[in-house]
């Protein structure tokens, strides 16, 4: 297995994180709750990621809401978008 060491995840003063797991190389400016985030994720300020799984290189724009979702690698979510699934159907 090839090891990919990157810089630690950066948590801005505007970030709020609880009960979540992060890989390295991410920038978190928004809120992340009960989620798993892979490498190189960018969560802009005023955004909320809740009960979700984000694969590598996902960018969450400003003012975005993501709940009960699985976002594949390389997805870019535009500012103000709402992505909402359910616990039974993420």
Residue, then its C-alpha position, 0 to 999 in steps of 0.5 A: x500500500x502506498x502511503x500518502x502523508x499530507x499536512x494535517x487537517x486545518x480547522x479555521x476559527x469559524x469551524x465547528x466539529x463534533x463526532x466526526x472523523x477526518x483524513x489529512x489534507x483538508x480545510x474545514x471552515x464550516x460545521x461538520x457533525x457525525x460524518x466521515x471525511x476523506x483526504x483533501x476536503x474543503x468545507x467553506x464557511x457557513x456550510x453544514x455537513x451532517x451524517x454524511x460520507x465525503x470521498x477525496x477532493x470534495x469541495x463544499x461551497x459557502x452556505x451549503x447544507x449536506x445531510x445523509x449524503x454520500x459524495x463521490x471523489x472530486x464532487x464540487x457543490x456550488x454555493x447555497x446548494x442543499x443536498x438532503x437524503x434520509x437515514x434510510x436512503x442516503 
